[in-house]
Amino acid sequence: MLRQTGNDEPRKSTTLAPPLPLPTEILSLVFAYLLDTDRKSLARCCRVSHSIFSIAAPILYRRIRISNVLRRDSRVDHSPDRYTATGKEKTNTRKKKLLKNAEVVTFDDHHATWCGNKTFKYPKLKILVLNLALVGLGSVLHSNDILEKQCSLVKCLEPNKLVLNNMSLINIQTFDMFGVPHKLFGIIEEITLIAPLLPGKPRTIYGGFATMPQLKKLVWIFRTVSPGPRWVPGIHDMLGERQMSKLDSDLQALANFMNGIPVDVPTFIVNIGSMHHRYVGEDTWNERRIQDSFANKLKQAMIAEKLDDWRHRDEANQLGIEERRDIAIGKADSIQMLTMKEYLENHDWTGEFDYREAKLWLA
């Protein structure tokens, strides 16, 4: 539209943005709710107008995923000019600004050559989630890799909380955790280790988990996607080293790991009741009985592990048997065993579960 001025010179009128349907504070609350319950609808809101985009987009990018599978990668830009003259894909400036809103960043496992030497910092990062690959050696971020190279995209990050997905009950160590920078364990205040229901299991190994001097909370979760399935450590031996799964022997790695956590660090083990009753040594399934049986077996395993003179040579030279036994019992008694529902109702599980998955347990 053109308006004529007094001296007949044409001048463009100012185009005003349509008013927002609700106050910014209310829209932010609505969009934050959609972030948990319906991300697709939140993404559609970003296309309504520039005004809505400025509110919705930063919320949408609070949680992002970095993956070598393009359809999962939040960095992918679908604009026509996303390729350079040499054919290399690029991320535009607007997308980079949005990515810096990320508070929860999830990395999928990948080959070391995929991340290369690229780096990108997330100034608002709170939670880092690593979807590890479970291979014969254990859980790794750099899959199919024979090099102990740290992931360049991860090593520059400084999260408060670290979530390690795809851990194994019988293999708890960071020595062979290819791609995962050990620096992370020195700065995190919370760590969640998730052992899902998987068909395969790696070799049995324990010891060599990185020290966590800043740790204030530790959670171990035996994950099943719903209340129905029963958890087992895997029936297929990747390296052919094991024939049968027995809880008593399988607890050695977890016992060693728990003995290394200071007694004053709140420690939780979640969803024990979903274990298969025969794996625990019960004839029938009963959630509370399985949980109590597991707790007792873990305590005995922690005591036996603590009294192993070879593994605790320094302590054996300084402390007597009874003192070491009391330390193990004190730590075992401090571990809180929670059902999945108890955990979801009373703890912050951001980055650990999808909202739709959590609803199945809270119903």
Buried (B, 14 or more C-beta within 10 A) or exposed (E): EEEEEEEEEEEEEEEEEEEEEEEEEEBBEBBEEBBBEBBEEBEEBBEEEEBBBEBBBBBBBBBBBBBEEEEEBBBBBEEEEBEEEEEEEBBEEEBEEBBBBBBBBBBBBBEBEBBEEEEBEBEEBBBBBBBBBBBBBBBBBBBEBEEEBBBBBBBEBEBBBBBBBBBBBBBBBBBBBBBBBEBBBEBBEBBBBBBBBBEBBBBBBBBEBBEBEEBBBBBBBBBBEEBEEBBBBBEEBBEEEBEEBEBEEBBBBBBBBBBBBEEEBBBBBBBBBBBBBBBBEBEEBEBEBBBBBBBEBBBBBBBBBBBBEEBBEEBBEEBEEEEBBBBBBEBBEBBBBBBBBBBBEEBEBBBBBEEEBBEBBEE
